[in-house]
Amino acid sequence: MAQRRTEGVTRREFLAQAGSAAGAAMLGQFASTSRVVAAASLAELVSWNALELSQKIRAKQVSCVEVMRAYLEHIERINPKVNAIVSLQPADILLQQAKERDVQLARGEYLGWMHGFPHAVKDLAATKGIRTSNGSPLFDSVPDQDEIFVDRLRRNGVILIGKTNVPELGFGSQSYNPVFGTTLNAYDQTKCAGGSSGGAAVSLALRMLPVADGSDMMGSLRNPAAFNNVFGFRPSFGRVPSHGGELFLHTLSVEGPMGRSATDVALLLSVIAGADARAPFSIEQYPAMFTQPLKRDFNGTRIAWLGNFDGYLAMQSGVLELCQKSFKAFESFGCTVEPAKPDFDMAKLWEAWLTLRHSLSAGGLAAFYNDPAKRAKLKPEIQWEIEGGLKVTALEFQHASQIRSDWYRALLKLFQTYDYVLLPSAQVFPFDAQEHWPKEINGKKMDTYHRWMEVVIPATMAGVPAINVPVGFGPSGLPMGMQVIGKPHADWAVLQMVHAYEQAAPWTRDHLPPLLKTAA
C-alpha cells in the first residue's frame, strides 16, 4: 500500500512509533476492547485534526474507545519527554468512560462535536473530582465543582483525562512550578514552552490532545502558541465567562481556545463561549455563530503593522523579520499590510499595566503573603507583584484605568483606518528551559520578570480579540508567531482572517515537531 501522508508525517513513520515497546504494552493492556484497529491506524488517529476526528466518531468510523486507547498510548510515549500533561487519570476509568460514550452514540445520544474527545484542562481551572494544583502547594486541591467552561466541555461529550501544566499560579510565560516541574518545548526539549498555557500548547503541538483550552492575562494563550507553532486565541473579554474570585475589577484575564487550525479553534470556542449570569460582563452573542464556515473575501482589507512601536520594544534578531515575511501570505488573498503607529505613549501603557497587575495580584494573594510560612512557598516574582500591589492607592488604580481607557480610544481611532492590527507574539524565541526569564534582549536589560512580553499587553489592555498565528522558524529552528488583533467583539472576523492565512501559510500542518518522528 502506498504511504499516506498525515500532516507531514508518513503512515510508515507513525507505524514505527506505534511499534515501540511502550506502544506494545499499551496495546496489550487494551486488547480486550470490542474492536481492535491496526497499529498504524491507532497512530494515524492522533494526527487527525479535531474536526476530522469529530466527524469520524459521529459516523462511527472509529469508536470512542479506540480514540482513547490511541491517545493514551501516544501520551505514554511522548509526555515523559516534555512533561506537558499532569494528573493523568487511570486508564481503566478513562476507557470505561469512552465505552459509555460509545453506548450513548449507539442509542442516538450525540452530545456535541467533542463527543468522546480526550481532553486535559489547563491546571488553573477548577475540575470537579480531578486534582487542580495551580502549580502551587498552597492551592493544590481536588475541587467540588467545575469552572463554567469545564462544565460546558463535559456537557459536550468531552472525557477529562487530566490537566496541562502551568507556571506557579500562572505567573510568568515559562511553565515551571514546584509541584510538577518544567514543561519543555515541543520542537526543542532544551527550550521552554512559554506560558502560562505552556502544557496546553505543547500537548496540542505533539498531538497529545485534539484541541486545548487556556487562559490569557499577559499573552498566556498567545506566547506558548507562538513558541510551539499552533494557534492560541485570546477572545474578547466576556466571550468565555468565568465566575471565580472578584468579578468587577479583574477585567484583564480571559479563558480561550487553542488548536491546530482556525476551524478547530472556532469550534472549541462555540462550546465554551456564551453568556452566564454568574459572569456579569459575559457577551450575549449566540456561540453557535462559531460553527459556521470561515471562508470569506478579503480583497481590499487593510492591515496595520505595529512592529516594535518604532524601536520602543527590544526584539531578538529574527523575530520582526519572520513576521514581515508573513505579509506575503496576507497579500496573496487580497490584503494590504502597512506600517502604522498609534497616537499613544506606550511607556505610559506599561506603567498602567504594572499598577493594575500589581494591585489585582495583591488583592487575591495578600493574605498568603502576610503569613510568613505561606509567603515562603510563593516564588520571588509573585512576592514582588504582591509587594507592589500593597503600595497602590485607590487613586493610582483609577489613574491606571484611565490610561487604559485612553489606549482603548487610541486603538479605536486606528481601527477607523485599518481592519486588523499585527504585532509579534513574543520579543524573543524560546529560551533555555533552565532560565526563568530573559534578563536582556539585544543588550537592553529587562527590569521585570515579564518585561520581555510587553508586546502582548496592547491587546490585553484594550480587551479586544487577538490570536497567535505561526509565522515560521528562526535561525536556530525555533518557532515564532504573530498576533492578529481585531476590533472590539470581532472574534468571528479574526477567525475568518486566520482561516484565510493558514491556507496560504500552513506552518502548523506542514512542520511537525521532530519528536513525532524520532520518539520511540
Secondary structure, 3 states (H helix, E strand, C coil): CCCCEECCEEHHHHHHHHCCHHHHHHHHHCCCCCCCCCHHHHHHHCCCCHHHHHHHHHCCCCCHHHHHHHHHHHHHHHHHHCCCEECCCCHHHHHHHHHHHHHHHHCCCCCCCCCCCEEEEECCCCECCECECCCCCCCCECCCCCCHHHHHHHHCCCEEEEEECCCHHHCCCCCEECCCEECECCCCCCEECCCCCHHHHHHHHCCCCCCEEEEECCCCCHHHHHHCCCEEEECCCCCCCCCCCCCCCCCCCEEEEEECCHHHHHHHHHHHCCCCCCCCCCCCCCHHHHHCCCCCCCCCCEEEECCCCCCCCCCCCCHHHHHHHCHHHHHHCCCEEEECCCCCCHHHHHHHHHHHHHHHHHHHHHHHHCCHHHHCCCCHHHHHHHHHHHCCCHHHHHHHHHHHHHHHHHHHHHCCCCCEEEEECCCCCCCECCCCCCCEECCEECCCCCHHHHHHHHHHHHCCCEEEEEEEECCCCCEEEEEEECCCCCHHHHHHHHHHHHHHCCHHHHCCCCHHHHCC
